[in-house]
Amino acid sequence: MKLLLRLMSILCPNKKIRKEIRAGLRMEKYKKTNAIDVPKHLQKYVWLDIRGKNNRIKIGSVSFGATKQLHIVINGSDNEVVIDDGVHIRSLAITIGESGASPKAHHTRVHIGEKCTFAKTSIFTSHSNTEIEIGARCMFSSNVYIRHTDSHPIYELNGKHHINHVEKLKIGDHVWVGIGVNILKNVQIADDCILGAHAVIAKSFSEAHCAIAGNPAKIIRRGITWNPEHTVDFIENKRYSTDVSELK
Ligand SMILES: CC(C)(COP(=O)(O)OP(=O)(O)OC[C@H]1O[C@@H](n2cnc3c(N)ncnc32)[C@H](O)[C@@H]1OP(=O)(O)O)[C@@H](O)C(=O)NCCC(=O)NCCS
């Protein structure tokens, strides 16, 4: 059966079917040493590149927009990537460990909460034993980078003390991440915030309902919330709500 599928993945005249068969074969290959749980009908949109074992990938009932790209690259073992139900993806890349031969990352976890949307986002860490947690109903615009590592060490000239440690990165529920935002290591963002276009977020913001913008990012507004529907429709419908759990 596998041989037949391999042949079809090369010889089948329909490009779409060839792509689907190849995706299925890739999943089967990784399933031998990793726990991969991706709904069958979504496998053709999910590109996996895993070098390691005992990794767990669980993708819920997600939907895909125009570009239909979900890349997950893992270089290491015992890592976990979980994407909850209702997430909508145009383009999302998640990388744990450097994509080359080293360094590898182990026991690291990336979790994306339900109903988040991604236009074009890259999430990356090369560290072991760390976590990237994204809450529910967040909206990510294009060219967003979440970089939970500096990749290279910084240390004191005298004393040889290593400075740039990686701990945990957390984005709360219902956070709108504007176009071109860079979120750097260890950042924690409270619920219901807006990160303004091209902000560089290098420190944590613990106050909810704020707009944060600039480089270095600062709070520019307090006591606000937002709605994912288009502004034009929103103005027509006047669907103001102060209950954040009601805001899709
Ligand atoms: C963050 C944002 C939502 C705030 O909008 P707003 O509440 O109407 O804010 P204003 O435009 O009134 O600006 C308030 C202040 O913040 C500053 N500011 C606003 N956005 C900024 C940004 N992205 N970077 C730096 N400063 C910014 C303004 O210059 C202004 O400064 P001032 O008080 O010194 O005059 C908006 O500016 C933004 O960045 N929008 C882009 C959203 C996006 O990326 N959408 C893509 C589709 S998902």
The ligand as an ORCA input file, in Angstrom:
! r2SCAN-3c Opt
* xyz 0 1
  C      -2.255     51.215     18.261
  C      -3.420     51.830     17.482
  C      -4.522     50.776     17.312
  C      -3.899     52.998     18.331
  O      -4.933     53.721     17.672
  P      -5.600     54.997     18.416
  O      -6.076     54.572     19.761
  O      -6.583     55.600     17.485
  O      -4.347     55.948     18.676
  P      -3.986     57.379     18.039
  O      -3.807     57.233     16.573
  O      -4.961     58.371     18.525
  O      -2.562     57.659     18.693
  C      -2.388     57.947     20.088
  C      -0.913     58.260     20.326
  O      -0.142     57.049     20.139
  C       0.797     57.225     19.062
  N       0.754     55.987     18.254
  C      -0.333     55.382     17.734
  N      -0.004     54.254     17.084
  C       1.331     54.160     17.185
  C       2.263     53.202     16.691
  N       1.855     52.124     16.017
  N       3.556     53.389     16.990
  C       3.955     54.477     17.698
  N       3.120     55.404     18.193
  C       1.826     55.238     17.929
  C       0.286     58.416     18.267
  O       1.348     59.068     17.611
  C      -0.320     59.264     19.351
  O       0.743     59.913     20.021
  P       0.532     61.373     20.770
  O      -0.456     61.115     21.893
  O       1.898     61.724     21.242
  O      -0.014     62.282     19.733
  C      -3.025     52.267     16.052
  O      -2.274     53.434     16.063
  C      -2.265     51.202     15.267
  O      -1.099     50.912     15.471
  N      -2.996     50.672     14.292
  C      -2.494     49.626     13.391
  C      -3.308     48.372     13.624
  C      -2.908     47.313     12.640
  O      -1.753     46.914     12.566
  N      -3.879     46.821     11.893
  C      -3.612     45.803     10.901
  C      -4.839     44.932     10.686
  S      -4.968     43.660     11.920
*
